[in-house]
Amino acid sequence: MASPKDFPEQDTWYTHYVSYGETDAMAVLYHAEYLHLFERSRSQFIRESGLSYREAEERGIMLPVRDASCRYRTPARYDERIHVRCGISKWGRASVNFVYEIWNDDKTVLHATGATSHACVNPDGKPIPIPGWLRDLFQ
């Protein structure tokens, strides 16, 4: 995972309020919800680069998650406004890795860090090289 000082330059910030239904009995953001936040920020990152993930799928490119990790640092709580930072940390021949940070509202408390690794596959699920047009979106 990238540390805050070496986070990818091209990034996005996704803002989210923790809802009651996303919390556990202690009003803390449930651990599995962090992966949903990673997905939402990743979708926003792709969209801000000029193409929705749905449009990429329509062009025959699927990016299934093949690995996901999250390091929980400080609990996020019900009704807290948080910010999820997302960027691409590495390109492979047929894969791409994203990194994430989840911060409190004034970005002084780091709630979590994470990473996801995605294979690039065609609609039949067969690995294919990352197309140039997709890489170019993020350059």
C-alpha positions in Angstrom: 0.0 0.0 0.0 1.1 3.5 -0.7 2.1 5.7 2.2 0.5 9.2 2.4 3.8 10.8 1.2 4.0 8.6 -1.9 0.3 8.3 -2.9 -0.1 8.5 -6.7 -0.3 12.1 -7.9 -3.4 11.5 -10.1 -6.1 10.8 -7.6 -9.7 11.6 -6.6 -11.5 12.3 -3.3 -14.9 10.7 -2.7 -16.9 12.2 0.1 -19.3 10.0 2.1 -21.5 10.2 5.3 -21.5 7.0 7.2 -25.1 5.8 7.4 -26.7 4.0 10.2 -27.1 0.8 8.1 -23.4 0.7 7.4 -22.5 0.5 11.1 -22.2 -2.3 13.6 -23.8 -2.5 17.1 -21.1 0.0 18.4 -22.1 2.6 15.7 -18.7 2.0 14.0 -18.4 1.6 10.3 -18.7 -2.2 9.7 -15.4 -3.7 8.4 -16.8 -5.0 5.1 -18.2 -1.5 4.2 -14.7 -0.2 3.7 -14.5 -2.3 0.5 -17.7 -0.7 -0.7 -16.2 2.7 -0.1 -13.1 1.6 -2.1 -15.4 0.6 -5.0 -17.3 3.9 -4.9 -14.1 5.9 -5.0 -12.7 3.8 -7.7 -15.8 4.3 -9.8 -15.6 8.0 -9.3 -11.9 8.0 -10.2 -12.6 6.2 -13.5 -15.6 8.5 -14.3 -13.5 11.6 -13.6 -10.9 10.3 -16.0 -13.4 10.5 -18.8 -15.2 7.2 -19.0 -17.6 5.3 -16.7 -16.8 1.7 -15.7 -20.0 0.8 -17.5 -18.7 2.3 -20.7 -15.5 0.3 -20.3 -17.5 -2.9 -20.0 -19.5 -1.9 -23.1 -16.1 -1.7 -24.9 -15.4 -5.3 -23.8 -13.1 -4.6 -20.8 -13.9 -6.1 -17.4 -11.7 -5.3 -14.3 -12.7 -7.9 -11.7 -11.1 -7.6 -8.3 -8.6 -10.4 -7.7 -7.2 -9.2 -4.4 -8.4 -6.7 -1.8 -6.8 -5.6 1.5 -7.7 -3.1 4.1 -5.8 -1.9 7.2 -8.1 -0.5 9.8 -6.5 2.3 11.8 -9.1 4.4 13.6 -12.9 3.6 13.6 -15.2 5.8 11.4 -18.5 6.3 13.2 -22.2 6.8 12.3 -23.0 10.1 10.7 -19.3 11.0 10.3 -18.3 12.7 7.1 -15.3 10.9 5.6 -13.2 11.3 2.5 -11.8 8.4 0.5 -8.8 9.0 -1.6 -8.2 6.7 -4.6 -5.4 6.4 -7.2 -3.6 3.9 -9.4 -0.4 2.5 -7.9 0.7 0.1 -10.6 0.0 -1.0 -14.1 0.7 -4.6 -15.2 0.4 -6.0 -18.7 -3.1 -7.3 -18.0 -3.8 -5.8 -14.5 -4.1 -2.6 -12.6 -3.7 -1.9 -8.9 -5.6 0.9 -7.0 -4.7 2.3 -3.5 -7.0 4.0 -1.0 -7.0 6.1 2.1 -10.0 7.0 4.2 -9.7 10.2 6.2 -12.0 12.1 8.6 -13.6 15.4 7.5 -10.7 17.7 8.1 -8.2 15.1 6.8 -6.3 14.9 10.1 -7.2 11.3 11.1 -6.5 8.4 8.8 -9.2 5.8 9.3 -7.9 3.1 6.9 -5.7 2.3 4.0 -6.3 -0.3 1.4 -5.5 -1.7 -2.0 -7.3 -3.7 -4.7 -5.7 -5.6 -7.6 -7.8 -6.0 -10.8 -7.3 -8.4 -13.7 -8.2 -7.1 -17.2 -10.4 -9.7 -18.9 -12.8 -9.9 -21.9 -16.5 -10.6 -21.4 -15.7 -14.4 -21.5 -13.4 -13.9 -18.5 -10.2 -14.5 -20.4 -7.2 -12.3 -19.5 -6.3 -9.7 -22.1 -3.7 -6.9 -22.2 -4.8 -3.5 -20.8 -5.8 -1.5 -23.9 -3.9 1.7 -24.6 -7.0 3.8 -24.6 -7.7 2.7 -21.0 -4.1 3.6 -19.8 -4.3 6.9 -21.7 -7.3 7.9 -19.6 -5.2 7.9 -16.5 -2.1 9.6 -17.9 
